[in-house]
Amino acid sequence: MRHPTRPGTRGYASLAEIDAPVARVWRALTDPALIRIWSGAPAEVDPRKGGLYRLGVGERCREAHIDVFDVNRRLRLIYLGDPGMPSSASAVVDDFLLDPRKGAGTTSLRLLGSGISDAPEWDAMYKRCRIAWERNLARIKVALENPPRPKPARPPPGDAPLRGLDY
């Protein structure tokens, strides 16, 4: 039942089964260089309980306090107030849970988001967060399952490349 004087909140959940060990998935969530690969945005992470997690720049920047930092198991982010958003009585939280599957080869990455106000002025923010994290988990999966392969330094032996087209 909804409280008559306090607005409710809503959340979202996403799941990705990733063919990579838990330690690699954890690193993809906490290493700024890897975060940039799957998010396309710069990141800053102070990787510890009480640390800072910042993703993006300018208007698209989201900044969070790291509330739980349980290496290879759980990362919970509590987002700091954003002056561009309507006021809310609740904190917005993203909780990442990592579980090994099939031994050490596959990881189940679950994201539970919560605390987004159900007031109409939060509808756009709710949709953006839910859809963005669904896409980001898919990008993490793709980045870890299909890492870039180094190109050979020289073309394989055989015919010499044509002048001007030696690639």
N, C-alpha and C positions, 0 to 999 in steps of 0.2 A: 504494500500500500504506500502511496506517495504521501509525504509529509505535507500538510496544508499550507505551511508558511515557508517552506524551503524547497527550491526547485530540485528536481532529480538530476541524476547523471546517467550517462550511457557509456558504453565501451565497445570494443571490437576485439576480434581474435583472428590471428593468421597462423598458418602452419606451413612449414617447408621441410620436406624430407630431402636432405642433402647428402650426396655420396662423397663425403669427406669426413675425416676424423673430427671429433669434438674440438680438439685444440686448434685446428685450422678455422673452424667456424667461429670460435671464440675470438681468434685473432682478427678475423674479418669484421667483427663487431667493435673491436677496441683499438686497432692499429689505424691511425689517421691516414696513412698511405693507402691501405686497403679499403677504408671507408670511402675515400675519394673515387676508387675504381667503381664500386657498385652504386654510389649515390650521385656521382658527378659533381659533388660539391666539396669544398675544403672542409676539413674537420680538425678539431682540437680536442684531445682527450687527456685528462689527468687520471690515469688508470688505477683508481683506488677508491675504497669506500670514503665518501665525503668529497670526492674529486669532481671535476667539471667535465661535461660532455657537450661540445658545441658542434653543430652541423650546419653548414651554409654560411652565407655572409649577407649583410644588409637586411633588407626586408624579409628575406627567406631564411634568416638565421633562427635556429631553435637552440636554446640553451637549457641544459638540465643539470641538476645535482645528482651525483651517483649515490643512491641510497643503499643499494646492495651490490657488492662486487665479489662474487663467489666464483673464482676462476674456473672456467670450463663448465660451469653449471648455471649461473644466474647473474643477470645484469638488470637492475631496476633503476630507471631514470625518473626523477620528479622534475617536471618542467617549471622553470622560474617564470614569474609573471611577465607577460608581454604587453607593453603599453598599447600596441595596436589592436588588442583583443578586448572584447567586452569583459566586465568584471564577473567573477565567479566565486562562489563560496568553497569550491573544491579544488584540489590539486590535480593536474593532469599527469598521469603516470603511464609509462611504457615498461612492461616487465618481460624480459627475454629469458626463456627457459630452454636449456640445451640438454638433450638426453641422447646417449649413444644407442644405436640400433644395430642389429646384426654384428655384434662384437664392436670393434673399433673403427669399422669402415664407413658407417652411415650415421648421420646425426639428425635428430628431430629438433628443429628450431621452432619453438612456439613463441608468439608475441601476444600478450594480453594488454590491451590498452584500456584505460579507465579514467573516470573523473571528468569527462567532458560534459558540460552542462547540457541539459535537454531543452534549454530555452531556445526559441527560434533564432536568435542572433548568433548562436553557436552552430547552426546547421551546416554552414559552409566549411567551418573549421573541422567539424566531425567528419564530413565527407572527404576532405583533403587528407586528413590524417589516416583514415581507414584505407583509402585507395593508395596513398603514397607508400604506406608500409606493406601492403600486399605486393606492390611492384618492387619495393626494395628487397623484400625477402626472395622474390623470384630472381632479382639481379644478383643477390648473394649466391644463390644456388647456381646460376649460370657461370658466374665468375670462378667459383670454386671447382665446379665440375668440368669446366672447359678453359683451363688456364692458357694464356698465350704461349705458343711454342717458339723457341728461339729460331731465327732464320739461319741457314748455313752461311758461313762467312764467304765461301766461294761457290760458284756454280759447280755442280758435279762434273767430273771429267767427261769429255766427249767433244762434240763440235765446239769450236771457239765461238763466242757470241759475235754477232755482227757489229761492226764499228758503229758507234753512236747508240747502240741498243744494248750495251753491256750492263745488264741489270742483274 
